[in-house]
Amino acid sequence: MIARDQVTVPAGHWLTRLPWVAGGVGVLATALSLVLASGNPRQFAFSWLLAFLFFASLAIGGMYFVLVHYATQAGWGVVVRRLAENMMGTIPLLALLFLPIVWQMRELFPWVNALADGDDHLIAAKAPYLNTRFFLVRAAVYFTVWVAIALLFARRSRAQDRTGGTAISLALKRISAPALIALALTQTFAAFDWIMSLDPTWYSTIFGVYWFAGSFVSTFAFLVLAIVVLRSAGLMKDVITLEHFHDLGKLLFAFTVFWAYIGFSQFFLIWYGNIPEETIFFRERLEGSWRAMSFLLAAGHFAVPFFFFMPRSIKRKPGLLALGAGWMLLMHFVDMYWLVMPAMHPHGVHIGLSDLAAFAAVGGLFAAVFGRLCAGSALVPVRDPRLAESLSFENV
């Protein structure tokens, strides 16, 4: 049995105040972002999109984690799964935070103005897909699918805390595979719509997988950091052990390699094809200070963490693993910046107050909802039929 005080945030604990603090920061930073938007709406639009994509990738990655665990009936991750459920529980908030992107579509997506002017024949040929009405319909479909999946799985998981038994787990297992297909399709097309269409003349069929790979890396990194914080607060010390850290470290290492594989495959195929409409993406990112960021991404998102996460000893030391996880979250932000901001600043990297305000706004609100969900129920699914297997899990 699990002691209740190990998996429940007690009343008056500092973690119960964290959502209010984070929410306050988020509200104030949102107000600052809107003030800055009045002076430079284009910069506000790109800064908000960057922050939104970073935290949306965490929520989507958490959803993948939950669905894969139900589909495979993996036992080791049951004690971690509730935190991933809380990550995907922020999806309704993110649907609300998408509204400023809709508001600033003309500042973000050049195809909106190009279609209105009718001067660009290449963009005009893509008008059946790249048009405002269809863009908004697709976004509504994405969020409808994501919210439905997140609420269904999270609520049924919490219902199992009250009822116990295997019926809920079996039902969620049956629908997890179709849900994974729906999530993969919507996440891929969202990557096309929200990132790739910032340059509507460029295209890459592997781009959705690239964003998925980065999202999964950031998800495992976030889980490691969240668990370390909870354990430092006196929670889950006897629930999540070094064995679970070891597996999270292995997955973090594996998907770091997978991200590099997908990124290099995209680069190599475009370089080999040498088609101007495709090479423009990398040419822009190999000029000026973007060149330095490109090499930072290659080294910091792959080469350094590849050797750091490889030893078994690192994966079994929560402090060192958390250090690496924090670094990977930073590199994921660099990756998102590298994808989005050349459309705003083609001549070089330029990080300003608007970027920081938007990140604090979206991040503060994300942390507030995540923290509230963590404090509102048990931190692990206490009556899951595989809980005993997870508690006794050991790496071979």
DRENDO-1510 file (C-alpha; in Angstrom, 1 decimal, always signed):
<recs>
REC; n; res; u; v; w
REC; 1; MET; +0.0; +0.0; +0.0 .
REC; 2; ILE; +1.0; +3.6; -0.6 .
REC; 3; ALA; +0.9; +6.0; +2.3 .
REC; 4; ARG; -1.6; +8.8; +1.5 .
REC; 5; ASP; +0.8; +11.5; +2.6 .
REC; 6; GLN; +3.3; +10.3; +0.0 .
REC; 7; VAL; +1.0; +10.9; -3.0 .
REC; 8; THR; -1.3; +13.7; -1.9 .
REC; 9; VAL; -0.2; +17.3; -1.6 .
REC; 10; PRO; -1.3; +18.3; +2.0 .
REC; 11; ALA; -3.3; +21.4; +2.7 .
REC; 12; GLY; -1.1; +24.4; +3.5 .
REC; 13; HIS; +1.9; +22.9; +1.7 .
REC; 14; TRP; +3.9; +25.4; -0.4 .
REC; 15; LEU; +3.0; +23.4; -3.5 .
REC; 16; THR; -0.6; +24.4; -3.0 .
REC; 17; ARG; +0.4; +28.1; -3.3 .
REC; 18; LEU; +2.5; +27.5; -6.3 .
REC; 19; PRO; -0.4; +27.6; -8.8 .
REC; 20; TRP; -1.6; +30.9; -7.5 .
REC; 21; VAL; +1.9; +32.4; -7.8 .
REC; 22; ALA; +2.4; +31.0; -11.3 .
REC; 23; GLY; -1.0; +32.2; -12.3 .
REC; 24; GLY; -0.3; +35.7; -11.0 .
REC; 25; VAL; +2.9; +35.8; -13.0 .
REC; 26; GLY; +1.1; +34.5; -16.0 .
REC; 27; VAL; -1.6; +37.2; -15.8 .
REC; 28; LEU; +0.8; +40.0; -15.2 .
REC; 29; ALA; +3.1; +38.8; -18.1 .
REC; 30; THR; +0.0; +38.6; -20.4 .
REC; 31; ALA; -0.9; +42.2; -19.6 .
REC; 32; LEU; +2.7; +43.2; -20.3 .
REC; 33; SER; +2.6; +41.3; -23.6 .
REC; 34; LEU; -0.6; +43.1; -24.7 .
REC; 35; VAL; +1.0; +46.4; -23.8 .
REC; 36; LEU; +4.0; +45.6; -25.9 .
REC; 37; ALA; +1.7; +44.4; -28.7 .
REC; 38; SER; +0.3; +47.9; -29.1 .
REC; 39; GLY; +3.8; +49.1; -30.1 .
REC; 40; ASN; +5.0; +46.1; -32.2 .
REC; 41; PRO; +2.2; +43.7; -33.0 .
REC; 42; ARG; +4.3; +41.6; -35.3 .
REC; 43; GLN; +6.9; +40.9; -32.7 .
REC; 44; PHE; +4.1; +40.1; -30.2 .
REC; 45; ALA; +2.6; +37.6; -32.6 .
REC; 46; PHE; +5.9; +35.7; -33.1 .
REC; 47; SER; +6.8; +35.8; -29.5 .
REC; 48; TRP; +3.4; +34.5; -28.5 .
REC; 49; LEU; +3.5; +31.7; -31.1 .
REC; 50; LEU; +7.0; +30.6; -29.9 .
REC; 51; ALA; +5.8; +30.4; -26.3 .
REC; 52; PHE; +2.6; +28.7; -27.3 .
REC; 53; LEU; +4.4; +26.0; -29.3 .
REC; 54; PHE; +6.9; +25.3; -26.6 .
REC; 55; PHE; +4.3; +24.6; -23.9 .
REC; 56; ALA; +1.9; +22.9; -26.4 .
REC; 57; SER; +4.6; +20.4; -27.2 .
REC; 58; LEU; +4.8; +19.5; -23.5 .
REC; 59; ALA; +1.0; +18.9; -23.3 .
REC; 60; ILE; +1.0; +16.9; -26.5 .
REC; 61; GLY; +4.0; +14.9; -25.4 .
REC; 62; GLY; +2.3; +14.1; -22.2 .
REC; 63; MET; -0.7; +12.9; -24.1 .
REC; 64; TYR; +1.5; +10.6; -26.2 .
REC; 65; PHE; +3.0; +9.2; -23.0 .
REC; 66; VAL; -0.4; +8.4; -21.5 .
REC; 67; LEU; -1.8; +6.8; -24.7 .
REC; 68; VAL; +1.3; +4.7; -25.4 .
REC; 69; HIS; +1.2; +3.3; -21.8 .
REC; 70; TYR; -2.4; +2.3; -22.1 .
REC; 71; ALA; -1.8; +0.8; -25.6 .
REC; 72; THR; +1.2; -1.2; -24.6 .
REC; 73; GLN; +0.0; -1.9; -21.0 .
REC; 74; ALA; +3.4; -1.0; -19.7 .
REC; 75; GLY; +3.6; -1.5; -16.0 .
REC; 76; TRP; +6.7; +0.4; -15.0 .
REC; 77; GLY; +5.3; +3.9; -15.8 .
REC; 78; VAL; +2.0; +3.7; -13.8 .
REC; 79; VAL; +3.5; +5.8; -11.0 .
REC; 80; VAL; +4.6; +8.4; -13.5 .
REC; 81; ARG; +1.4; +8.4; -15.6 .
REC; 82; ARG; -0.6; +10.8; -13.5 .
REC; 83; LEU; +1.9; +13.6; -14.0 .
REC; 84; ALA; +1.7; +13.1; -17.7 .
REC; 85; GLU; -2.1; +13.2; -17.4 .
REC; 86; ASN; -1.8; +16.5; -15.6 .
REC; 87; MET; +0.5; +17.8; -18.5 .
REC; 88; MET; -2.2; +16.9; -21.1 .
REC; 89; GLY; -4.8; +18.4; -18.8 .
REC; 90; THR; -3.5; +21.9; -19.8 .
REC; 91; ILE; -4.8; +21.4; -23.4 .
REC; 92; PRO; -8.1; +23.3; -22.7 .
REC; 93; LEU; -6.0; +26.3; -21.5 .
REC; 94; LEU; -3.8; +26.1; -24.6 .
REC; 95; ALA; -7.0; +26.2; -26.8 .
REC; 96; LEU; -7.7; +29.5; -25.1 .
REC; 97; LEU; -4.1; +30.7; -25.5 .
REC; 98; PHE; -4.4; +30.0; -29.2 .
REC; 99; LEU; -6.7; +33.0; -29.7 .
REC; 100; PRO; -4.0; +35.6; -29.9 .
REC; 101; ILE; -2.5; +33.6; -32.8 .
REC; 102; VAL; -5.8; +33.8; -34.6 .
REC; 103; TRP; -6.0; +37.5; -33.8 .
REC; 104; GLN; -2.5; +38.1; -35.3 .
REC; 105; MET; -2.7; +35.7; -38.3 .
REC; 106; ARG; -1.9; +38.4; -40.8 .
REC; 107; GLU; +1.3; +39.3; -38.9 .
REC; 108; LEU; +2.4; +35.6; -38.7 .
REC; 109; PHE; +1.5; +33.9; -41.9 .
REC; 110; PRO; +2.5; +35.6; -45.2 .
REC; 111; TRP; +0.0; +33.4; -47.2 .
REC; 112; VAL; -2.9; +35.4; -45.6 .
REC; 113; ASN; -1.8; +38.6; -47.2 .
REC; 114; ALA; -0.5; +37.0; -50.4 .
REC; 115; LEU; -3.9; +35.4; -51.0 .
REC; 116; ALA; -5.6; +38.8; -50.5 .
REC; 117; ASP; -3.1; +40.5; -52.9 .
REC; 118; GLY; -3.2; +37.6; -55.5 .
REC; 119; ASP; +0.4; +38.3; -56.6 .
REC; 120; ASP; +2.1; +35.1; -55.6 .
REC; 121; HIS; +1.1; +32.3; -58.0 .
REC; 122; LEU; +2.8; +29.6; -56.0 .
REC; 123; ILE; +0.9; +30.5; -52.9 .
REC; 124; ALA; -2.3; +30.9; -54.9 .
REC; 125; ALA; -1.9; +27.3; -56.1 .
REC; 126; LYS; -2.0; +26.2; -52.4 .
REC; 127; ALA; -5.1; +28.3; -51.7 .
REC; 128; PRO; -7.4; +25.3; -51.3 .
REC; 129; TYR; -5.4; +24.3; -48.2 .
REC; 130; LEU; -3.8; +27.6; -47.1 .
REC; 131; ASN; -6.8; +29.8; -46.6 .
REC; 132; THR; -8.1; +31.4; -43.4 .
REC; 133; ARG; -11.4; +29.6; -43.1 .
REC; 134; PHE; -9.9; +26.1; -43.6 .
REC; 135; PHE; -7.0; +27.0; -41.2 .
REC; 136; LEU; -9.4; +27.9; -38.5 .
REC; 137; VAL; -11.6; +24.8; -39.1 .
REC; 138; ARG; -8.5; +22.6; -38.9 .
REC; 139; ALA; -7.4; +24.3; -35.7 .
REC; 140; ALA; -10.8; +23.7; -34.2 .
REC; 141; VAL; -10.6; +20.0; -35.2 .
REC; 142; TYR; -7.2; +19.7; -33.6 .
REC; 143; PHE; -8.2; +21.1; -30.3 .
REC; 144; THR; -11.5; +19.2; -30.3 .
REC; 145; VAL; -9.7; +15.9; -30.7 .
REC; 146; TRP; -7.0; +16.8; -28.1 .
REC; 147; VAL; -9.4; +18.1; -25.5 .
REC; 148; ALA; -11.7; +15.1; -25.9 .
REC; 149; ILE; -8.8; +12.6; -25.5 .
REC; 150; ALA; -7.3; +14.5; -22.6 .
REC; 151; LEU; -10.6; +14.9; -20.6 .
REC; 152; LEU; -11.6; +11.3; -21.3 .
REC; 153; PHE; -8.4; +9.6; -20.2 .
REC; 154; ALA; -7.8; +11.9; -17.2 .
REC; 155; ARG; -11.3; +11.7; -15.9 .
REC; 156; ARG; -11.6; +8.0; -16.3 .
REC; 157; SER; -8.2; +7.5; -14.6 .
REC; 158; ARG; -9.4; +9.6; -11.6 .
REC; 159; ALA; -12.6; +7.6; -11.6 .
REC; 160; GLN; -10.6; +4.5; -11.2 .
REC; 161; ASP; -9.1; +6.0; -8.0 .
REC; 162; ARG; -12.5; +5.8; -6.5 .
REC; 163; THR; -13.9; +2.6; -8.0 .
REC; 164; GLY; -10.8; +0.4; -8.6 .
REC; 165; GLY; -11.1; -2.8; -10.7 .
REC; 166; THR; -9.9; -3.5; -14.2 .
REC; 167; ALA; -12.9; -2.3; -16.3 .
REC; 168; ILE; -11.7; +1.2; -16.8 .
REC; 169; SER; -8.1; +0.2; -17.7 .
REC; 170; LEU; -9.4; -2.3; -20.3 .
REC; 171; ALA; -11.8; +0.2; -21.8 .
REC; 172; LEU; -9.0; +2.9; -22.1 .
REC; 173; LYS; -6.7; +0.3; -23.6 .
REC; 174; ARG; -9.2; -0.5; -26.3 .
REC; 175; ILE; -9.6; +3.1; -27.4 .
REC; 176; SER; -5.9; +4.1; -26.9 .
REC; 177; ALA; -4.8; +2.9; -30.3 .
REC; 178; PRO; -7.4; +4.8; -32.3 .
REC; 179; ALA; -6.7; +7.8; -30.1 .
REC; 180; LEU; -3.0; +7.5; -30.9 .
REC; 181; ILE; -3.8; +7.6; -34.6 .
REC; 182; ALA; -6.0; +10.6; -34.2 .
REC; 183; LEU; -3.3; +12.4; -32.1 .
REC; 184; ALA; -0.5; +11.6; -34.6 .
REC; 185; LEU; -2.5; +12.9; -37.6 .
REC; 186; THR; -3.7; +16.1; -35.9 .
REC; 187; GLN; -0.3; +16.8; -34.3 .
REC; 188; THR; +1.4; +16.4; -37.7 .
REC; 189; PHE; -1.0; +18.7; -39.5 .
REC; 190; ALA; -0.8; +21.2; -36.7 .
REC; 191; ALA; +3.0; +21.3; -37.3 .
REC; 192; PHE; +2.4; +22.0; -40.9 .
REC; 193; ASP; -0.1; +24.8; -40.2 .
REC; 194; TRP; +1.5; +26.6; -37.3 .
REC; 195; ILE; +5.2; +26.3; -38.0 .
REC; 196; MET; +5.8; +25.2; -41.6 .
REC; 197; SER; +3.4; +27.6; -43.1 .
REC; 198; LEU; +5.4; +30.5; -41.7 .
REC; 199; ASP; +7.2; +30.0; -45.0 .
REC; 200; PRO; +4.4; +28.9; -47.3 .
REC; 201; THR; +6.8; +28.2; -50.2 .
REC; 202; TRP; +8.8; +25.6; -48.2 .
REC; 203; TYR; +7.7; +22.1; -47.4 .
REC; 204; SER; +8.9; +18.9; -45.8 .
REC; 205; THR; +6.9; +15.7; -45.4 .
REC; 206; ILE; +8.9; +14.7; -42.3 .
REC; 207; PHE; +8.3; +17.9; -40.5 .
REC; 208; GLY; +5.5; +16.6; -38.3 .
REC; 209; VAL; +7.7; +13.8; -37.1 .
REC; 210; TYR; +10.4; +16.3; -36.3 .
REC; 211; TRP; +8.1; +18.3; -34.0 .
REC; 212; PHE; +6.9; +15.0; -32.4 .
REC; 213; ALA; +10.4; +13.9; -31.6 .
REC; 214; GLY; +11.3; +17.2; -30.0 .
REC; 215; SER; +8.0; +17.1; -28.0 .
REC; 216; PHE; +8.8; +13.7; -26.6 .
REC; 217; VAL; +12.3; +14.7; -25.6 .
REC; 218; SER; +10.8; +17.7; -23.7 .
REC; 219; THR; +8.1; +15.6; -22.1 .
REC; 220; PHE; +10.6; +13.2; -20.5 .
REC; 221; ALA; +12.8; +16.1; -19.4 .
REC; 222; PHE; +9.8; +17.8; -17.8 .
REC; 223; LEU; +8.7; +14.6; -16.0 .
REC; 224; VAL; +12.2; +14.2; -14.6 .
REC; 225; LEU; +12.2; +17.7; -13.3 .
REC; 226; ALA; +8.7; +17.5; -11.9 .
REC; 227; ILE; +9.5; +14.3; -10.0 .
REC; 228; VAL; +12.7; +15.8; -8.6 .
REC; 229; VAL; +10.7; +18.8; -7.3 .
REC; 230; LEU; +8.0; +16.6; -5.8 .
REC; 231; ARG; +10.6; +14.4; -4.1 .
REC; 232; SER; +12.4; +17.5; -2.7 .
REC; 233; ALA; +9.0; +18.5; -1.2 .
REC; 234; GLY; +8.8; +15.2; +0.6 .
REC; 235; LEU; +6.4; +13.5; -1.8 .
REC; 236; MET; +6.7; +10.2; -3.7 .
REC; 237; LYS; +10.1; +9.3; -2.3 .
REC; 238; ASP; +9.1; +5.7; -1.7 .
REC; 239; VAL; +6.9; +5.6; -4.8 .
REC; 240; ILE; +9.2; +6.7; -7.7 .
REC; 241; THR; +12.5; +5.0; -7.2 .
REC; 242; LEU; +15.9; +5.0; -9.0 .
REC; 243; GLU; +14.5; +2.3; -11.2 .
REC; 244; HIS; +11.9; +4.7; -12.6 .
REC; 245; PHE; +14.5; +7.5; -13.0 .
REC; 246; HIS; +16.6; +5.0; -14.9 .
REC; 247; ASP; +13.8; +4.2; -17.4 .
REC; 248; LEU; +13.0; +7.9; -17.9 .
REC; 249; GLY; +16.7; +8.5; -18.5 .
REC; 250; LYS; +16.8; +5.7; -21.1 .
REC; 251; LEU; +13.8; +7.2; -22.9 .
REC; 252; LEU; +15.3; +10.7; -22.7 .
REC; 253; PHE; +18.5; +9.3; -24.3 .
REC; 254; ALA; +16.6; +7.3; -26.9 .
REC; 255; PHE; +14.4; +10.2; -28.1 .
REC; 256; THR; +17.4; +12.6; -28.2 .
REC; 257; VAL; +18.9; +10.2; -30.7 .
REC; 258; PHE; +15.6; +9.9; -32.5 .
REC; 259; TRP; +15.3; +13.7; -32.8 .
REC; 260; ALA; +18.8; +13.9; -34.3 .
REC; 261; TYR; +18.0; +11.1; -36.7 .
REC; 262; ILE; +14.9; +12.8; -38.0 .
REC; 263; GLY; +16.6; +16.2; -38.1 .
REC; 264; PHE; +19.6; +14.9; -40.0 .
REC; 265; SER; +17.3; +12.9; -42.4 .
REC; 266; GLN; +15.4; +16.1; -43.2 .
REC; 267; PHE; +18.5; +18.1; -43.8 .
REC; 268; PHE; +20.3; +15.4; -45.8 .
REC; 269; LEU; +17.4; +14.7; -48.2 .
REC; 270; ILE; +16.9; +18.4; -48.8 .
REC; 271; TRP; +20.6; +18.9; -49.3 .
REC; 272; TYR; +20.8; +16.0; -51.7 .
REC; 273; GLY; +17.8; +17.1; -53.7 .
REC; 274; ASN; +19.1; +20.6; -54.0 .
REC; 275; ILE; +15.7; +22.1; -55.0 .
REC; 276; PRO; +15.6; +25.9; -54.3 .
REC; 277; GLU; +12.1; +25.8; -52.8 .
REC; 278; GLU; +13.4; +23.3; -50.2 .
REC; 279; THR; +17.0; +24.5; -49.5 .
REC; 280; ILE; +15.8; +28.0; -48.7 .
REC; 281; PHE; +14.8; +26.8; -45.2 .
REC; 282; PHE; +18.4; +25.8; -44.3 .
REC; 283; ARG; +20.1; +28.5; -46.2 .
REC; 284; GLU; +18.3; +31.1; -44.0 .
REC; 285; ARG; +19.5; +29.2; -40.9 .
REC; 286; LEU; +23.1; +29.0; -42.0 .
REC; 287; GLU; +23.6; +32.8; -42.4 .
REC; 288; GLY; +24.5; +35.4; -39.8 .
REC; 289; SER; +24.0; +34.6; -36.2 .
REC; 290; TRP; +21.5; +31.9; -37.2 .
REC; 291; ARG; +24.5; +29.8; -38.3 .
REC; 292; ALA; +25.8; +29.8; -34.7 .
REC; 293; MET; +22.4; +28.8; -33.3 .
REC; 294; SER; +22.2; +25.9; -35.9 .
REC; 295; PHE; +25.6; +24.5; -34.7 .
REC; 296; LEU; +24.5; +25.1; -31.0 .
REC; 297; LEU; +21.4; +23.0; -31.7 .
REC; 298; ALA; +23.4; +20.2; -33.3 .
REC; 299; ALA; +25.9; +20.1; -30.4 .
REC; 300; GLY; +23.5; +21.0; -27.5 .
REC; 301; HIS; +20.5; +19.0; -28.6 .
REC; 302; PHE; +22.4; +15.9; -29.7 .
REC; 303; ALA; +26.2; +15.6; -29.3 .
REC; 304; VAL; +26.5; +16.7; -25.7 .
REC; 305; PRO; +23.4; +15.0; -24.3 .
REC; 306; PHE; +24.3; +11.8; -26.3 .
REC; 307; PHE; +27.5; +11.3; -24.2 .
REC; 308; PHE; +26.0; +12.7; -21.0 .
REC; 309; PHE; +23.0; +10.4; -20.9 .
REC; 310; MET; +24.8; +7.3; -22.1 .
REC; 311; PRO; +26.3; +6.1; -18.8 .
REC; 312; ARG; +24.1; +4.0; -16.5 .
REC; 313; SER; +25.3; +5.9; -13.5 .
REC; 314; ILE; +23.9; +9.2; -14.8 .
REC; 315; LYS; +20.4; +7.8; -15.2 .
REC; 316; ARG; +20.4; +6.5; -11.6 .
REC; 317; LYS; +21.4; +9.9; -10.0 .
REC; 318; PRO; +18.3; +12.1; -9.8 .
REC; 319; GLY; +20.4; +15.3; -9.4 .
REC; 320; LEU; +22.5; +14.8; -12.5 .
REC; 321; LEU; +19.6; +13.5; -14.5 .
REC; 322; ALA; +17.6; +16.6; -13.6 .
REC; 323; LEU; +20.5; +18.8; -14.7 .
REC; 324; GLY; +20.5; +17.0; -18.1 .
REC; 325; ALA; +16.7; +17.3; -18.2 .
REC; 326; GLY; +16.9; +21.1; -17.6 .
REC; 327; TRP; +19.4; +21.4; -20.4 .
REC; 328; MET; +17.2; +19.5; -22.8 .
REC; 329; LEU; +14.3; +21.8; -22.0 .
REC; 330; LEU; +16.5; +24.7; -22.8 .
REC; 331; MET; +17.6; +23.1; -26.1 .
REC; 332; HIS; +14.0; +22.4; -27.0 .
REC; 333; PHE; +13.3; +26.1; -26.6 .
REC; 334; VAL; +16.3; +26.8; -28.8 .
REC; 335; ASP; +14.8; +24.4; -31.3 .
REC; 336; MET; +11.4; +26.1; -31.3 .
REC; 337; TYR; +13.1; +29.5; -31.6 .
REC; 338; TRP; +15.2; +28.2; -34.5 .
REC; 339; LEU; +12.0; +27.0; -36.3 .
REC; 340; VAL; +9.9; +30.1; -35.7 .
REC; 341; MET; +12.0; +33.2; -35.5 .
REC; 342; PRO; +13.9; +33.3; -38.8 .
REC; 343; ALA; +10.6; +34.3; -40.3 .
REC; 344; MET; +10.6; +37.4; -38.0 .
REC; 345; HIS; +14.3; +38.1; -37.9 .
REC; 346; PRO; +15.9; +36.7; -41.1 .
REC; 347; HIS; +19.2; +38.5; -40.5 .
REC; 348; GLY; +20.0; +37.1; -37.1 .
REC; 349; VAL; +19.0; +36.1; -33.6 .
REC; 350; HIS; +17.2; +38.8; -31.7 .
REC; 351; ILE; +15.8; +38.0; -28.2 .
REC; 352; GLY; +13.8; +40.8; -26.7 .
REC; 353; LEU; +11.4; +41.8; -23.9 .
REC; 354; SER; +8.4; +40.6; -25.9 .
REC; 355; ASP; +9.9; +37.1; -26.1 .
REC; 356; LEU; +10.4; +36.9; -22.4 .
REC; 357; ALA; +7.0; +38.4; -21.5 .
REC; 358; ALA; +5.2; +35.9; -23.8 .
REC; 359; PHE; +7.1; +33.0; -22.4 .
REC; 360; ALA; +6.4; +34.1; -18.8 .
REC; 361; ALA; +2.7; +34.6; -19.7 .
REC; 362; VAL; +2.1; +31.2; -21.3 .
REC; 363; GLY; +4.5; +29.4; -19.0 .
REC; 364; GLY; +3.0; +30.9; -15.9 .
REC; 365; LEU; -0.6; +29.9; -16.9 .
REC; 366; PHE; +0.6; +26.5; -17.9 .
REC; 367; ALA; +2.3; +26.0; -14.6 .
REC; 368; ALA; -0.8; +27.2; -12.7 .
REC; 369; VAL; -3.1; +24.7; -14.4 .
REC; 370; PHE; -0.5; +21.9; -14.1 .
REC; 371; GLY; +0.1; +22.7; -10.4 .
REC; 372; ARG; -3.6; +22.9; -9.7 .
REC; 373; LEU; -4.2; +19.5; -11.2 .
REC; 374; CYS; -1.4; +18.0; -9.2 .
REC; 375; ALA; -2.8; +19.4; -6.0 .
REC; 376; GLY; -6.3; +18.4; -6.8 .
REC; 377; SER; -5.9; +14.6; -6.8 .
REC; 378; ALA; -3.5; +11.9; -5.9 .
REC; 379; LEU; -0.2; +12.1; -7.7 .
REC; 380; VAL; -0.3; +8.5; -8.8 .
REC; 381; PRO; -3.3; +6.4; -9.9 .
REC; 382; VAL; -3.7; +4.7; -6.5 .
REC; 383; ARG; -6.1; +1.9; -7.6 .
REC; 384; ASP; -4.7; +1.1; -11.0 .
REC; 385; PRO; -4.4; -2.8; -11.4 .
REC; 386; ARG; -0.8; -2.5; -12.5 .
REC; 387; LEU; +0.3; -0.2; -9.6 .
REC; 388; ALA; +1.9; -3.1; -7.6 .
REC; 389; GLU; +3.9; -4.0; -10.7 .
REC; 390; SER; +5.1; -0.4; -11.1 .
REC; 391; LEU; +6.0; -0.1; -7.4 .
REC; 392; SER; +8.2; -3.2; -7.5 .
REC; 393; PHE; +9.7; -2.5; -10.9 .
REC; 394; GLU; +13.4; -3.1; -11.3 .
REC; 395; ASN; +15.8; -2.7; -14.3 .
REC; 396; VAL; +17.6; -5.8; -15.3 .
</recs>
